[in-house]
C-alpha cells in the first residue's frame, strides 16, 4: 500500500501545491489539517466527521506562500498573489476532505500502526544517532497542531485521501495505440503560409491624405472631443525649459591639475558671455559636447529628467536669459543658459485634434481595409483558389512559418499565441491545404495554407515512447482524479453534507 500511496502522492502534490514525499508531506505539515476539537473552533470546511478550522487553512496557506516565495525569489509579490493563494488553499483543503470522506465511505481505513510507522520513518523526528526523538515529535505536534490527537487525525485524513487517489489511479489505462498516437502528435511538424491583415494599423507607406484627414475631423468632431476628455492626462505637459550649454570635458578620475584646467576653461567661456559675446558663438568655439556644439550648445526644449541632474537643477533654477554658475557633472564642467521657460499646461483640443483624428481615421481605414480584403480572399478561397493565389490577386505576399511543432500556447513567430490557428493548421492536409476561414490573432485577421507536413520516422517515435509513457499515463491519472473529485464535491454540496465557510478565509477575517 505504501508504494501505491507514494504513486498517488504525485497527484496530491499537484492538488495541494505541497511538497513531495509521503513522510515529509505529512510530518512537516503540508497536509495542513487539524482534527476535531482544535482550540479555535472556527469551522472552515465540514463534511461528516471531517472538520477543518481556520488554523488548518492558515497552516497550509503559509506553506503554499513559502513554496511560491522560494520558486519566485525576488519576483514574489505577496499582495498580488494573495487572492490566488487564498482560493488555492481553500480548494486544496476541500479536495483533501472530499477524497478522505469518499475513502471512508468505501470502507478504507488507516490503522494506528500505519501512522506510527510513518512517524518513525520521518527524519524530522530522529536525533543525530538516527534514533526516534520523542521530545522532537511532541514539540512539533503541540506547536503545529495543538495536540497529538489533532496531529493523528490530520495524518489519518491525508492517508485516507491518498488511498482514494491510489484506487482512482488504478482505473487509468493507456493503450499502445494511444501512446504511439501521442508520440506522433508531439513530434510531427508543419510549415505553412499565412496572410495577416492588421485591423488596427495601415501598412507602411499607406497614409491618409490631408483632405481625407480633414474630412474625418469635421465629420467626427464630437467623438474626437470625447476621446480627448477621456485621455486628457496624456495631453498634459510638465514644466519645460529651452536651454543651451557649454561643456568642458573632464573625467571623474582626472588628476587635480587637469580638473583645475578644465574648470578654468569653463570659467573663461562664462566670462566672455557675461562681457557681451553671444552664447551660441562661444559654445560653437569652445564647447566639447559633440551633440550640441554645432548648434551653439542648444539643448532644445526639455522637461525635468531628460538631462543629467546637474543640468536640470541649474536650468530649472534660472529665469529666461540668465546664465548659471559653473556646474560640474560626471561629464565635466558646464555653463548653462536658459532662453525660455514654459509652464506646465494641458494642450487644447484644437492643438491635438488633428493628431487624434489621424490616429482614429488610420485605425478606421485599417479596419475597413482588412474587412474588404478578407471578404475578397474568403470569396476566392471558397471558389477554389489557394491562399497563395487569392493573396496574389490582391497584391499581397504571404509569409511562411515553420517548421513548427504543436505548443499549448500555439505560438507562431511573427504572430504570437494562436492556439486555434495552430490546431487548425495541423488538421489540414496537402489535398485541401487552405483553411476556409480567418483567425483573430491580436489585431490581425489571419488566413493560413498548409505547405508541408513532416511526420516523424518510426525510429524517432520509438525513441520517445519510454519517456512519454509515464508522463502521459500520469496526465490521464491526474485528469481522472480531478474530474472524479469535482463530481464528488458537487454531489456532497447538493446533498448539503459539504459545508464551506469561504467568507471566513477569503475575506481575510
C-alpha positions as CSV (number, residue, x, y, z in Angstrom):
1,X,0.0,0.0,0.0
2,X,2.9,2.4,0.8
3,X,4.1,2.0,-2.9
4,X,0.6,2.9,-4.1
5,X,0.4,5.8,-1.7
6,X,3.6,7.2,-3.0
7,X,2.4,6.8,-6.5
8,X,-0.8,8.7,-5.6
9,X,1.3,11.3,-3.9
10,X,2.3,12.8,-7.3
11,X,-1.3,13.9,-7.9
12,X,-1.8,15.1,-4.4
13,X,1.3,17.2,-4.7
14,X,-0.3,19.0,-7.7
15,X,-3.6,19.1,-5.9
16,X,-2.2,20.7,-2.7
17,X,0.6,22.6,-4.2
18,X,2.6,20.9,-1.5
19,X,5.8,19.0,-1.0
20,X,6.9,15.7,-2.5
21,X,7.5,12.6,-0.3
22,X,4.9,10.9,2.0
23,X,6.8,11.3,5.3
24,X,7.9,14.9,4.6
25,X,4.4,15.9,3.5
26,X,2.7,14.5,6.5
27,X,5.1,15.4,9.2
28,X,6.2,18.8,8.0
29,X,2.6,19.9,7.8
30,X,1.8,20.2,4.1
31,X,-1.3,18.3,4.6
32,X,-2.3,21.1,6.8
33,X,-5.4,19.7,8.5
34,X,-6.1,19.5,12.2
35,X,-8.7,17.3,13.9
36,X,-12.0,17.9,15.5
37,X,-11.7,19.9,18.7
38,X,-8.9,22.3,17.8
39,X,-8.7,25.4,20.0
40,X,-10.0,27.9,17.5
41,X,-13.3,26.2,16.9
42,X,-13.9,28.2,13.7
43,X,-15.0,25.7,11.1
44,X,-14.0,26.4,7.5
45,X,-15.0,23.0,6.0
46,X,-17.3,20.4,7.3
47,X,-18.1,17.0,5.7
48,X,-19.4,14.3,8.0
49,X,-16.8,13.6,10.7
50,X,-14.2,15.7,8.9
51,X,-14.0,19.3,10.2
52,X,-11.3,21.8,9.3
53,X,-10.9,25.1,11.0
54,X,-9.2,28.4,10.5
55,X,-5.8,27.1,11.8
56,X,-5.8,24.4,9.2
57,X,-6.3,26.9,6.5
58,X,-3.6,29.3,7.8
59,X,-1.1,26.4,8.2
60,X,-1.5,25.3,4.5
61,X,-1.8,28.9,3.3
62,X,1.6,29.8,4.9
63,X,3.2,26.7,3.4
64,X,1.9,27.4,0.0
65,X,3.1,31.0,0.2
66,X,6.6,29.8,1.3
67,X,6.7,27.4,-1.7
68,X,5.8,30.2,-4.2
69,X,8.3,32.6,-2.5
70,X,11.1,30.1,-2.9
71,X,10.2,29.5,-6.5
72,X,9.8,33.1,-7.5
73,X,12.7,34.7,-5.5
74,X,12.8,38.4,-5.8
75,X,9.8,38.4,-8.1
76,X,7.4,37.2,-5.4
77,X,4.6,39.6,-4.7
78,X,2.7,38.5,-1.6
79,X,0.0,41.2,-2.1
80,X,-0.7,40.4,-5.8
81,X,-0.7,36.6,-5.2
82,X,-2.8,36.8,-2.0
83,X,-6.2,36.2,-3.5
84,X,-4.9,33.3,-5.6
85,X,-3.2,31.7,-2.7
86,X,-6.4,32.1,-0.6
87,X,-8.5,30.4,-3.2
88,X,-6.0,27.7,-4.0
89,X,-5.6,26.8,-0.3
90,X,-9.3,26.5,0.2
91,X,-9.7,24.4,-2.9
92,X,-6.8,22.1,-1.8
93,X,-8.4,21.6,1.6
94,X,-11.8,20.8,0.2
95,X,-10.3,18.3,-2.3
96,X,-8.5,16.5,0.5
97,X,-11.6,16.3,2.7
98,X,-13.7,15.0,-0.3
99,X,-11.1,12.3,-1.0
100,X,-10.8,11.3,2.6
101,X,-14.6,11.1,3.1
102,X,-15.0,9.1,-0.1
103,X,-12.3,6.6,1.1
104,X,-14.1,6.3,4.4
105,X,-17.4,5.6,2.7
106,X,-15.8,2.8,0.7
107,X,-14.6,1.2,3.9
108,X,-11.0,2.2,3.7
109,X,-9.3,2.9,6.9
110,X,-6.0,3.9,8.5
111,X,-4.6,2.0,11.4
112,X,-2.6,3.5,14.3
113,X,0.2,1.2,13.2
114,X,0.4,2.8,9.8
115,X,0.6,6.3,11.3
116,X,3.2,5.2,13.9
117,X,5.3,3.6,11.1
118,X,5.3,6.8,9.1
119,X,6.2,8.9,12.1
120,X,9.1,6.6,13.0
121,X,10.4,6.8,9.4
122,X,10.5,10.6,9.4
123,X,14.0,12.1,9.5
124,X,12.4,15.1,11.1
125,X,11.9,13.2,14.4
126,X,15.3,11.4,14.5
127,X,18.3,12.6,16.5
128,X,21.9,12.6,15.3
129,X,22.3,8.9,16.0
130,X,19.2,8.0,14.0
131,X,17.0,7.2,16.9
132,X,13.4,8.4,17.2
133,X,13.3,11.6,19.3
134,X,10.1,11.6,21.3
135,X,10.7,15.1,22.5
136,X,11.0,16.5,19.0
137,X,7.8,14.7,18.0
138,X,5.9,16.0,21.0
139,X,7.2,19.6,20.5
140,X,6.2,19.5,16.8
141,X,2.7,18.2,17.2
142,X,2.0,20.5,20.1
143,X,3.3,23.6,18.3
144,X,1.7,22.9,14.9
145,X,-1.5,21.0,15.8
146,X,-2.2,21.7,19.5
147,X,-2.1,18.1,20.4
148,X,-1.0,14.6,19.3
149,X,-4.7,13.8,18.8
150,X,-5.1,16.5,16.3
151,X,-1.9,15.5,14.5
152,X,-3.0,11.9,14.3
153,X,-6.4,13.0,12.9
154,X,-4.7,15.1,10.3
155,X,-2.4,12.3,9.2
156,X,-5.4,9.9,9.1
157,X,-7.2,12.2,6.7
158,X,-4.2,12.6,4.5
159,X,-3.6,8.9,4.3
160,X,-7.3,8.2,3.5
161,X,-7.2,10.8,0.7
162,X,-4.1,9.2,-0.8
163,X,-5.6,5.7,-0.6
164,X,-8.6,7.1,-2.5
165,X,-6.2,8.5,-5.1
166,X,-4.4,5.2,-5.3
167,X,-7.7,3.4,-6.2
168,X,-8.5,6.0,-8.8
169,X,-5.0,5.8,-10.3
170,X,-5.5,2.1,-10.9
171,X,-8.5,2.9,-13.1
172,X,-6.4,4.9,-15.6
173,X,-5.1,2.8,-18.5
174,X,-3.0,3.6,-21.6
175,X,-3.1,1.5,-24.8
176,X,-0.2,1.1,-27.1
177,X,-2.2,2.9,-29.8
178,X,-2.8,5.9,-27.6
179,X,0.8,6.1,-26.7
180,X,2.0,5.9,-30.3
181,X,-0.6,8.4,-31.5
182,X,0.5,10.8,-28.7
183,X,4.2,10.4,-29.7
184,X,3.3,11.3,-33.3
185,X,1.1,14.1,-32.2
186,X,4.1,15.6,-30.3
187,X,6.7,15.1,-33.0
188,X,5.1,16.0,-36.3
189,X,5.7,19.4,-37.7
190,X,4.1,21.7,-40.2
191,X,5.2,24.6,-42.4
192,X,2.5,26.9,-43.6
193,X,1.9,30.2,-45.3
194,X,-0.2,33.0,-43.8
195,X,-1.6,36.4,-44.7
196,X,-2.0,38.7,-41.7
197,X,-4.3,41.7,-42.2
198,X,-3.8,44.3,-39.5
199,X,-7.2,45.7,-38.3
200,X,-5.6,48.5,-36.3
201,X,-2.8,49.9,-38.4
202,X,-2.3,50.7,-42.0
203,X,0.7,49.0,-43.8
204,X,3.9,51.1,-44.1
205,X,3.6,53.6,-47.0
206,X,-0.2,53.8,-46.8
207,X,-1.1,57.1,-45.2
208,X,-4.2,59.1,-45.1
209,X,-4.3,62.1,-47.4
210,X,-4.7,65.5,-45.8
211,X,-8.1,66.1,-47.3
212,X,-9.3,62.7,-46.1
213,X,-8.0,63.6,-42.6
214,X,-9.8,66.9,-42.6
215,X,-13.0,65.3,-43.8
216,X,-12.8,62.8,-40.9
217,X,-12.1,65.5,-38.4
218,X,-15.1,67.5,-39.5
219,X,-17.4,64.5,-39.5
220,X,-16.4,63.1,-36.1
221,X,-15.6,66.2,-34.0
222,X,-17.9,65.2,-31.2
223,X,-16.4,61.7,-30.9
224,X,-12.9,63.1,-31.0
225,X,-13.7,65.6,-28.3
226,X,-15.0,62.7,-26.1
227,X,-11.7,60.8,-26.6
228,X,-9.8,64.0,-25.8
229,X,-11.6,64.3,-22.5
230,X,-11.2,60.6,-21.7
231,X,-7.4,60.7,-22.4
232,X,-6.8,64.2,-21.0
233,X,-3.9,63.0,-18.9
234,X,-1.8,62.2,-21.9
235,X,-2.1,65.8,-23.2
236,X,-0.7,67.3,-20.0
237,X,2.8,68.8,-20.3
238,X,5.0,69.4,-17.3
239,X,7.2,72.5,-16.9
240,X,9.8,72.7,-19.5
241,X,12.7,75.0,-20.5
242,X,14.6,75.9,-23.6
243,X,18.3,75.9,-22.7
244,X,21.8,75.7,-24.1
245,X,25.1,74.7,-22.5
246,X,28.9,74.7,-22.9
247,X,30.7,71.6,-21.8
248,X,34.4,71.3,-21.0
249,X,35.0,67.6,-20.6
250,X,37.0,66.1,-17.7
251,X,36.5,62.6,-16.3
252,X,35.9,61.9,-12.6
253,X,39.3,60.1,-12.4
254,X,41.2,63.1,-13.7
255,X,44.0,64.5,-11.5
256,X,43.8,67.8,-9.8
257,X,45.8,69.8,-12.4
258,X,43.6,68.5,-15.3
259,X,40.4,69.2,-13.4
260,X,41.6,72.8,-12.5
261,X,42.5,73.5,-16.1
262,X,39.1,72.3,-17.3
263,X,37.3,74.5,-14.7
264,X,39.4,77.5,-15.7
265,X,38.5,77.0,-19.4
266,X,34.7,76.8,-18.5
267,X,35.1,80.0,-16.3
268,X,36.8,81.8,-19.1
269,X,34.0,80.9,-21.5
270,X,31.4,82.2,-19.0
271,X,33.3,85.5,-18.6
272,X,33.2,86.1,-22.3
273,X,29.5,85.6,-22.4
274,X,29.0,87.9,-19.4
275,X,31.1,90.6,-21.1
276,X,28.7,90.5,-24.1
277,X,29.7,87.8,-26.5
278,X,26.9,85.7,-27.9
279,X,26.4,82.4,-26.1
280,X,26.0,80.4,-29.3
281,X,29.2,81.7,-30.8
282,X,31.2,80.9,-27.7
283,X,29.7,77.5,-27.5
284,X,30.5,76.7,-31.1
285,X,34.1,77.7,-30.5
286,X,34.9,76.1,-27.1
287,X,32.2,73.5,-26.2
288,X,33.3,69.9,-26.2
289,X,29.9,68.4,-26.4
290,X,29.8,66.9,-30.0
291,X,26.0,66.6,-29.8
292,X,25.2,70.3,-29.4
293,X,28.4,72.2,-30.3
294,X,27.4,72.8,-34.0
295,X,24.0,74.1,-32.8
296,X,25.6,76.6,-30.5
297,X,25.1,74.4,-27.4
298,X,21.3,74.3,-28.0
299,X,19.7,71.5,-25.9
300,X,16.2,72.2,-27.2
301,X,13.1,72.2,-25.1
302,X,13.0,69.6,-22.3
303,X,11.3,68.7,-19.1
304,X,12.9,67.5,-15.9
305,X,14.6,64.1,-16.1
306,X,15.8,64.3,-19.7
307,X,19.3,65.6,-18.9
308,X,21.8,64.8,-16.1
309,X,20.5,66.1,-12.8
310,X,23.2,68.8,-12.6
311,X,21.9,70.5,-15.8
312,X,18.3,70.0,-14.7
313,X,18.9,71.7,-11.4
314,X,20.7,74.6,-13.0
315,X,18.3,75.1,-15.8
316,X,15.1,74.9,-13.7
317,X,16.5,77.4,-11.1
318,X,17.2,80.1,-13.7
319,X,14.9,82.7,-15.3
320,X,14.8,83.2,-19.1
321,X,18.0,84.9,-20.2
322,X,20.1,84.0,-17.1
323,X,23.4,82.2,-17.1
324,X,24.4,79.7,-14.5
325,X,27.5,79.5,-12.4
326,X,29.9,76.7,-13.3
327,X,28.2,73.4,-12.9
328,X,30.1,70.1,-12.5
329,X,28.7,66.7,-13.6
330,X,30.2,63.3,-14.4
331,X,31.0,64.7,-17.9
332,X,32.9,67.7,-16.8
333,X,32.1,71.5,-16.3
334,X,29.0,73.2,-17.8
335,X,27.8,76.7,-18.4
336,X,24.0,76.7,-18.8
337,X,21.9,79.4,-20.3
338,X,18.1,79.4,-20.2
339,X,16.4,81.0,-23.2
340,X,12.7,80.3,-22.3
341,X,10.6,78.9,-19.5
342,X,7.4,77.1,-20.4
343,X,5.0,76.5,-17.6
344,X,3.1,73.2,-17.1
345,X,-0.1,73.1,-19.1
346,X,-2.6,70.9,-20.9
347,X,-2.7,71.0,-24.7
348,X,-6.0,72.2,-26.0
349,X,-8.3,70.1,-28.2
350,X,-7.6,72.5,-31.1
351,X,-3.9,71.7,-30.8
352,X,-4.3,67.9,-30.7
353,X,-7.5,67.4,-32.8
354,X,-5.5,66.6,-36.0
355,X,-3.3,64.2,-34.1
356,X,-6.3,62.4,-32.6
357,X,-8.1,62.4,-35.9
358,X,-5.2,60.9,-37.7
359,X,-5.0,58.0,-35.2
360,X,-8.7,57.3,-35.3
361,X,-9.0,57.7,-39.0
362,X,-6.0,55.5,-39.7
363,X,-7.4,52.8,-37.4
364,X,-10.8,53.0,-39.1
365,X,-9.1,52.9,-42.6
366,X,-7.1,49.8,-41.4
367,X,-10.2,48.1,-40.2
368,X,-12.0,48.8,-43.5
369,X,-9.0,47.6,-45.5
370,X,-8.8,44.4,-43.5
371,X,-12.6,43.8,-43.9
372,X,-12.5,44.5,-47.7
373,X,-9.5,42.2,-48.3
374,X,-10.9,39.5,-46.0
375,X,-14.1,39.4,-48.0
376,X,-12.3,39.1,-51.3
377,X,-9.9,36.4,-50.0
378,X,-12.7,34.3,-48.5
379,X,-14.7,34.6,-51.7
380,X,-11.8,33.4,-53.8
381,X,-10.9,30.6,-51.4
382,X,-14.4,29.4,-51.5
383,X,-14.3,29.5,-55.3
384,X,-11.4,27.0,-55.2
385,X,-8.3,29.2,-55.1
386,X,-5.4,28.5,-52.7
387,X,-4.4,31.2,-50.3
388,X,-1.3,32.0,-52.3
389,X,-3.4,32.6,-55.4
390,X,-6.0,34.7,-53.6
391,X,-3.3,36.8,-51.9
392,X,-1.6,37.4,-55.2
393,X,-4.8,38.6,-56.8
394,X,-4.8,41.4,-54.2
395,X,-1.0,42.1,-54.4
396,X,-0.4,40.5,-51.0
397,X,2.6,38.4,-50.3
398,X,2.1,35.6,-47.8
399,X,4.7,34.9,-45.1
400,X,5.9,31.5,-44.2
401,X,6.0,30.0,-40.7
402,X,7.7,26.8,-39.7
403,X,8.7,24.1,-39.4
404,X,6.7,24.2,-36.1
405,X,5.6,21.6,-33.6
406,X,2.5,21.8,-31.5
407,X,2.6,24.0,-28.5
408,X,-0.1,24.6,-25.8
409,X,0.1,28.3,-26.4
410,X,0.1,28.0,-30.2
411,X,3.0,30.4,-30.6
412,X,3.7,31.4,-34.1
413,X,6.8,33.6,-34.8
414,X,5.7,36.9,-36.2
415,X,2.1,36.5,-34.9
416,X,2.3,35.4,-31.2
417,X,0.0,33.0,-29.4
418,X,-2.6,31.5,-31.7
419,X,-3.9,28.1,-30.3
420,X,-6.9,28.0,-32.6
421,X,-4.9,28.7,-35.7
422,X,-2.3,26.1,-34.7
423,X,-4.8,23.4,-34.0
424,X,-6.4,24.1,-37.4
425,X,-3.2,24.1,-39.4
426,X,-2.4,20.6,-38.0
427,X,-5.8,19.4,-39.2
428,X,-5.2,20.5,-42.8
429,X,-3.8,18.2,-45.5
430,X,-2.0,18.8,-48.7
431,X,-5.1,17.8,-50.8
432,X,-7.1,20.6,-49.1
433,X,-4.4,22.9,-47.7
434,X,-6.2,26.2,-47.3
435,X,-8.4,26.9,-44.2
436,X,-11.8,28.3,-45.3
437,X,-11.9,30.9,-42.5
438,X,-9.9,33.6,-40.9
439,X,-8.4,33.7,-37.4
440,X,-8.2,36.6,-35.0
441,X,-4.7,36.9,-33.6
442,X,-4.1,40.1,-31.7
443,X,-5.0,42.9,-34.0
444,X,-4.5,40.7,-37.1
445,X,-7.0,38.8,-39.2
446,X,-5.1,35.8,-40.4
447,X,-5.6,33.3,-43.3
448,X,-3.5,30.1,-43.5
449,X,-2.4,27.5,-46.0
450,X,-0.6,24.3,-45.2
451,X,2.7,24.0,-47.2
452,X,4.2,20.9,-45.7
453,X,3.6,18.3,-43.0
454,X,6.6,16.3,-41.7
455,X,5.8,13.1,-39.8
456,X,8.4,11.5,-37.6
457,X,10.3,8.4,-38.6
458,X,9.4,5.2,-36.8
459,X,12.7,5.1,-35.0
460,X,12.1,8.6,-33.7
461,X,8.7,7.6,-32.4
462,X,10.0,4.5,-30.8
463,X,12.8,6.5,-29.1
464,X,10.3,8.8,-27.3
465,X,7.8,6.1,-26.2
466,X,9.5,5.1,-23.0
467,X,9.9,8.7,-21.7
468,X,6.4,9.6,-22.9
469,X,4.6,6.7,-21.4
470,X,5.0,7.7,-17.7
471,X,4.1,11.3,-18.4
472,X,1.1,10.5,-20.5
473,X,-0.2,7.9,-18.0
474,X,0.3,10.4,-15.1
475,X,-1.6,13.1,-17.1
476,X,-4.5,10.7,-17.6
477,X,-4.5,9.7,-13.9
478,X,-4.4,13.3,-12.8
479,X,-7.3,14.3,-15.1
480,X,-9.3,11.3,-13.9
481,X,-8.7,12.1,-10.2
482,X,-9.6,15.8,-10.6
483,X,-12.7,15.1,-12.6
484,X,-13.8,12.5,-10.1
485,X,-13.1,14.8,-7.1
486,X,-15.1,17.6,-8.8
487,X,-18.1,15.3,-9.3
488,X,-17.9,14.0,-5.7
489,X,-17.7,17.6,-4.4
490,X,-20.7,18.6,-6.4
491,X,-22.7,15.6,-5.0
492,X,-21.7,16.4,-1.4
493,X,-22.7,20.1,-1.9
494,X,-26.1,19.2,-3.5
495,X,-26.9,16.8,-0.6
496,X,-25.9,19.5,1.9
497,X,-23.3,17.4,3.5
498,X,-20.4,19.6,2.4
499,X,-20.4,23.0,4.2
500,X,-17.7,25.5,3.3
501,X,-17.4,28.9,5.1
502,X,-15.4,30.6,2.3
503,X,-16.0,34.1,3.7
504,X,-14.1,33.2,6.8
505,X,-10.9,32.8,4.9
506,X,-11.3,34.7,1.6
507,X,-12.4,37.9,3.3
508,X,-9.3,37.9,5.4
509,X,-11.3,37.9,8.7
